[in-house]
Amino acid sequence: MKDIRIGFIGLGSRGYGLLEMAVLPQGEQVVAVCDAYEDRAQKGAGLVEKAGQARPSVYLDYLDVVRDEKVNTIIVATAWESHVEIALAAMYAGKAVAVEVGGSYSLKACYDLVEGYEKTGTPFMFLENCCFGRREMMALNMVKKGLFGEVVHCAGGYQHDLRSEIAFGKENRHYRLRNYLSRNCENYPTHDLGPIAKVLDINRGNRMLTLCSTASKAAGLRDYIKANKSDDQRLMNMAFAQGDVVTTVIKCARGETIVLTLDTTLPRYYTRNFTVRGTKGMYEEVTDSIFLDRKEDIAYDFTWRDNCVGNARNYEAEYDHPVWKKYIEEGVKGGHDGMDWLEFETFFRCLREDAPMPVDVYDAASWMAVTALSEMSIAKGGAVVDVPDFTGGKWHMIVDENERERF
């Protein structure tokens, strides 16, 4: 694709930020914007004009973007519920699509997404920006170079105090409120699972086999609303379905285990808790530290926090991923410490080169399915459920060695 003409759908906080920080500064042409709320759509159109482009067409219905003949590429940054629906409409209209992250509401939606791609062959990328994080890619590079030995276990979490965002969801027109009222699941698995899947070659020589999830009681939002929004009698008297802490354990075909933690409705600091454990060492995001099976590290066994927290920076010169080494030389840009810019730069490059997307439809289906599967497991008291193989057996393929340089 030589001439990328974007229809941008979804201009809430996340969508507007992506348009402003990661899409328009790269010089890409945005010919249409859309949001169900007219004020957001108009604000997005103004942002495009501010960037020096012609005022785009403004729509309130995503189908109008899909039908717009000027548009050949669609970016979806809407509420979770509409991601698959819009992506399918774009693919069947023959338009390349990049979709923001979120969990699935059913396994059927994941199968439909894969079927849509396989029938149309339309370029598709899942916008999991954490796969492009500096530390996540450095850890991936270290794994591939054998520094941690054979990887045995990984962990991660979306651990972020979202109580204000959820409690004031009606005022802010944010979709999380209705989801937390009605669902109990690992509702946002991909920030932690995406980088782990890359480390463990999921869908590229490995796959997830089974999953089980448990959820704590729901008390955090109740107490927060009592203390901070007691005038909202309707919300004060509503029971939240979403447990405060959800723990999900996944078993992989090669024998590795994965633990995911959702923790968004209790007071806490932000972390994704990205952790890689192998036979020769480990990386831990919470302390940003690397521990190797050698005398100098073992000597700090009980004094690690006092002496070695943050030591991962000492490994950057040798083990930063080649993509990030180049990125740092050129100048890091965009939001979320540069991850957003890098993922969109990759998406646009792959479109122009007709190259495979590094986070593809099979990744999207597999990772999003964790939400629906966790909901099933929690409802059955933590029962073990099977994880479908959305690749149809193609996960046995050999990993492309060149992907590590492209990705």
C-alpha positions in Angstrom: 0.0 0.0 0.0 1.6 3.2 -1.1 -1.0 5.8 -0.2 -2.4 5.3 3.4 -5.6 7.2 3.9 -6.9 6.7 7.5 -10.4 6.6 8.9 -9.9 7.1 12.7 -12.8 5.6 14.8 -13.1 6.3 18.5 -11.9 9.7 20.0 -12.2 9.3 23.7 -9.2 9.8 25.9 -7.2 6.9 24.4 -8.1 7.5 20.8 -7.5 11.3 20.9 -4.1 10.7 22.5 -3.1 8.2 19.8 -4.2 10.5 17.0 -2.4 13.5 18.5 0.8 11.7 19.7 1.4 8.7 17.4 -0.5 9.1 14.1 -0.6 12.7 13.0 3.1 13.5 13.9 4.2 10.7 11.6 2.6 12.6 8.7 -0.1 10.1 7.9 -3.1 11.4 6.1 -6.3 11.2 8.1 -9.3 11.7 5.8 -12.2 10.7 8.2 -12.8 10.7 12.0 -15.7 9.2 13.9 -17.1 9.0 17.4 -20.6 8.2 18.7 -20.4 11.6 20.5 -20.3 14.5 18.1 -18.2 16.8 20.4 -15.4 14.2 20.4 -15.6 13.7 16.6 -15.5 17.4 16.0 -12.6 17.8 18.4 -10.7 15.1 16.5 -11.4 16.8 13.2 -9.9 20.0 14.7 -6.8 18.1 15.7 -6.3 16.9 12.2 -6.6 20.5 10.9 -4.2 21.7 13.5 -1.7 19.3 12.2 -1.9 21.0 8.8 -4.1 18.6 7.0 -7.4 19.3 5.3 -10.4 19.0 7.6 -11.5 15.3 7.5 -15.0 14.0 7.0 -16.8 13.8 10.4 -19.0 10.8 11.1 -21.0 9.6 14.1 -21.6 6.0 12.7 -18.6 3.8 12.1 -20.3 2.3 9.1 -20.0 5.6 7.3 -16.3 5.5 7.7 -16.2 1.9 6.3 -18.3 3.1 3.3 -16.1 6.2 2.7 -14.2 5.5 -0.6 -11.4 7.8 0.4 -10.6 5.6 3.4 -8.3 2.5 2.9 -7.1 2.1 6.4 -9.1 2.1 9.6 -7.8 2.6 13.2 -10.2 1.4 15.9 -9.9 3.0 19.4 -13.5 2.6 20.6 -15.1 0.9 23.6 -14.1 -2.8 24.1 -17.6 -4.0 23.1 -17.3 -2.7 19.5 -13.7 -3.7 18.6 -14.5 -7.0 16.8 -17.6 -5.7 15.1 -15.8 -2.7 13.6 -12.7 -4.7 12.6 -14.9 -7.2 10.8 -16.7 -4.5 8.9 -13.4 -3.0 7.9 -11.9 -6.3 6.7 -14.9 -7.3 4.7 -14.8 -3.9 3.0 -11.2 -4.6 2.0 -9.7 -2.0 4.3 -6.6 -2.5 6.4 -7.3 -2.3 10.1 -5.5 -1.7 13.4 -7.5 -2.4 16.5 -6.9 -1.2 20.1 -6.6 -3.8 22.9 -9.3 -5.2 25.2 -10.7 -8.6 26.0 -13.3 -10.6 24.1 -16.9 -11.1 25.1 -17.1 -14.5 23.6 -15.0 -17.2 21.9 -17.2 -16.8 18.8 -16.0 -13.2 18.4 -12.4 -14.5 18.3 -13.2 -17.1 15.8 -15.1 -14.6 13.7 -12.1 -12.3 13.7 -9.8 -15.1 12.4 -12.4 -16.1 9.8 -12.7 -12.6 8.6 -9.0 -12.3 8.1 -8.6 -15.7 6.4 -11.4 -15.0 4.0 -10.3 -11.5 3.1 -6.6 -11.4 3.6 -6.9 -7.8 4.7 -4.0 -6.4 6.7 -4.7 -6.6 10.4 -2.7 -5.5 13.4 -3.6 -5.7 17.1 -2.4 -2.5 18.8 -0.7 -4.0 21.9 1.8 -1.2 22.7 3.4 -3.1 25.5 5.0 -5.5 23.0 7.0 -2.5 21.9 8.2 -1.4 25.4 11.9 -1.0 25.9 12.2 -3.4 28.8 9.9 -6.0 27.3 11.9 -6.0 24.1 15.2 -6.1 25.9 14.0 -9.1 27.9 12.9 -10.7 24.7 16.3 -10.1 23.2 18.0 -11.6 26.3 15.8 -14.7 26.1 16.6 -15.2 22.5 20.4 -14.8 23.2 20.1 -17.5 26.0 21.0 -15.3 28.9 18.2 -16.6 31.1 18.6 -20.2 29.9 15.4 -22.2 29.3 12.4 -20.1 30.2 10.1 -21.9 32.6 7.7 -19.3 33.9 6.4 -15.8 33.1 4.2 -13.5 35.0 2.6 -10.1 34.4 -0.3 -8.0 35.5 -2.4 -5.0 34.7 -2.1 -3.5 38.2 -3.4 0.1 38.0 -5.7 2.0 40.3 -8.6 2.9 38.1 -11.2 3.6 40.8 -11.8 7.2 39.8 -12.1 6.3 36.1 -14.6 3.6 36.8 -16.6 5.4 39.5 -17.0 8.5 37.3 -17.6 6.5 34.2 -21.0 8.0 33.6 -19.7 11.6 33.8 -16.6 10.7 31.6 -18.6 8.5 29.2 -16.2 5.7 29.9 -17.1 2.0 29.1 -15.3 0.5 32.1 -18.1 1.3 34.5 -20.7 -0.8 32.7 -18.2 -3.7 32.4 -17.3 -3.7 36.1 -21.0 -3.7 37.0 -21.9 -6.7 34.9 -18.8 -8.9 34.3 -16.3 -10.8 36.5 -13.2 -11.8 34.5 -9.7 -10.9 33.5 -11.0 -8.0 31.5 -7.7 -6.5 30.3 -5.2 -9.3 29.7 -3.1 -8.2 26.8 -0.8 -5.6 28.3 0.8 -8.3 30.4 0.1 -11.3 28.1 1.3 -9.8 24.9 5.0 -9.4 25.8 4.9 -12.8 27.5 3.5 -14.4 24.4 6.4 -13.0 22.4 8.9 -14.4 24.9 7.3 -17.8 24.8 6.8 -18.0 21.0 3.0 -18.3 21.4 1.4 -19.1 18.0 5.0 -19.4 16.6 6.2 -22.7 17.9 4.2 -22.8 21.1 0.6 -22.2 22.3 -1.6 -21.8 25.4 -3.3 -25.1 26.3 -5.4 -24.5 29.5 -6.5 -21.7 31.8 -8.0 -21.3 35.2 -9.0 -18.1 36.9 -10.2 -17.0 40.4 -11.5 -13.7 41.5 -11.6 -12.1 44.9 -14.7 -10.4 46.3 -15.6 -6.9 45.0 -15.1 -4.3 47.8 -12.7 -1.6 46.5 -15.2 0.3 44.3 -17.9 0.1 47.0 -15.7 1.8 49.5 -14.3 4.3 47.1 -17.7 5.4 46.0 -18.9 5.8 49.6 -15.9 8.0 50.3 -15.8 10.0 47.1 -19.2 9.9 45.4 -21.8 9.4 48.1 -24.2 11.8 46.4 -24.7 9.2 43.6 -27.4 7.2 45.3 -27.9 5.0 42.2 -24.3 3.9 42.1 -24.0 3.7 45.9 -26.7 1.0 45.9 -25.3 -1.0 43.0 -23.3 -4.2 43.4 -20.2 -4.6 41.3 -19.6 -8.0 39.7 -15.9 -7.5 39.0 -13.7 -9.0 41.6 -11.0 -6.6 42.9 -8.1 -9.0 42.1 -8.3 -11.7 39.4 -5.6 -14.3 39.1 -5.2 -16.4 36.0 -2.9 -19.4 35.5 -2.1 -20.6 32.0 -0.3 -23.8 30.9 1.6 -23.9 27.6 2.2 -26.7 25.1 6.0 -26.6 25.8 5.4 -26.8 29.6 5.8 -23.2 30.6 3.3 -21.6 33.0 2.0 -18.0 32.9 0.4 -16.1 35.8 -1.7 -13.0 35.0 -3.0 -10.6 37.6 -5.8 -8.0 37.2 -5.8 -5.5 40.0 -7.5 -2.2 39.3 -10.0 -1.4 42.1 -7.8 -1.2 45.2 -5.3 1.5 46.1 -1.9 0.7 44.6 1.0 1.9 42.5 1.1 1.2 38.8 3.0 -1.8 37.5 2.7 -4.5 34.8 4.8 -6.8 36.9 6.5 -8.3 33.8 8.6 -11.2 34.9 10.6 -13.8 33.1 12.1 -16.8 34.9 14.6 -19.2 33.4 17.1 -21.9 34.4 20.0 -19.3 34.3 18.3 -16.2 35.6 15.4 -13.8 35.6 14.1 -10.3 34.8 11.6 -8.5 37.2 9.9 -5.3 36.1 8.8 -4.3 39.6 12.4 -3.8 40.7 13.7 -3.4 37.2 16.4 -5.9 38.0 18.2 -8.8 36.4 19.4 -11.8 38.5 21.7 -14.3 36.9 23.0 -17.7 38.1 26.5 -16.4 39.0 28.5 -15.8 42.2 28.2 -12.0 42.3 24.4 -12.1 42.0 23.9 -15.0 44.4 26.0 -13.2 47.0 23.2 -10.5 47.1 20.5 -13.2 47.9 19.0 -11.4 51.0 20.2 -7.9 50.2 19.1 -7.6 46.6 16.7 -4.7 47.1 19.4 -2.7 48.9 22.1 -3.3 46.3 20.7 -4.2 42.9 17.3 -2.6 42.3 17.3 -0.9 38.9 20.4 -2.8 37.7 18.7 -3.6 34.4 20.1 -0.3 33.1 23.5 -1.9 33.3 22.6 -4.4 30.6 21.2 -1.8 28.1 24.4 -1.3 26.1 24.7 -5.0 25.3 21.1 -6.2 25.3 18.8 -3.4 24.3 16.8 -4.8 21.4 18.1 -3.7 18.0 14.8 -1.9 17.3 15.2 0.2 20.4 18.9 0.9 19.8 18.0 2.4 16.5 15.0 4.2 18.0 17.1 5.8 20.7 19.6 7.0 18.2 16.9 8.6 16.1 15.1 10.1 19.1 12.2 8.5 21.1 8.8 10.1 20.3 5.1 9.7 21.1 3.2 8.5 24.1 3.7 5.8 26.8 7.5 6.2 26.8 7.6 5.8 23.0 5.7 2.6 22.7 2.7 4.1 20.9 4.9 5.8 18.3 6.8 2.6 17.7 3.8 0.4 17.2 2.2 2.8 14.7 5.4 3.3 12.9 5.6 -0.5 12.5 2.0 -0.8 11.4 2.4 1.9 8.7 5.7 0.4 7.5 4.2 -3.1 7.2 1.4 -1.7 5.2 3.7 0.0 2.8 6.0 -3.0 2.5 3.1 -5.5 2.4 4.9 -7.3 5.2 3.4 -9.6 7.9 2.2 -7.7 11.0 4.2 -8.5 14.1 1.0 -8.7 16.3 -1.4 -10.4 14.0 -5.0 -11.6 14.0 -4.0 -15.0 15.6 -2.3 -13.1 18.4 -5.4 -10.9 18.8 -7.8 -13.8 19.0 -5.6 -15.9 21.4 -4.9 -13.0 23.8 -8.5 -11.6 23.7 -9.9 -15.0 24.4 -8.4 -15.0 27.8 -11.2 -12.7 28.9 -14.0 -14.9 27.8 -12.3 -18.0 29.1 -11.5 -16.4 32.5 -15.2 -15.5 32.9 -16.2 -19.1 32.2 -13.6 -20.4 34.7 -14.5 -17.9 37.5 -18.2 -18.8 37.1 -17.3 -22.4 37.6 -15.3 -21.8 40.8 -11.9 -21.7 39.1 -12.4 -24.6 36.8 -9.7 -25.5 34.2 -10.9 -24.6 30.7 -9.2 -25.4 27.3 -7.7 -22.6 25.3 -8.7 -22.9 21.6 -6.1 -23.1 18.9 -7.1 -20.2 16.7 -4.2 -20.9 14.3 -5.8 -24.2 13.2 -2.6 -26.1 13.9 -0.3 -23.5 12.3 1.4 -22.7 15.6 3.8 -25.5 14.8 5.5 -23.3 12.2 9.2 -22.5 12.8 9.8 -19.0 14.2 11.1 -16.6 11.6 14.5 -15.5 12.9 14.3 -12.2 10.9 11.1 -11.3 12.9 13.3 -10.4 15.9 14.9 -7.7 13.9 11.7 -6.4 12.3 9.6 -6.5 15.5 
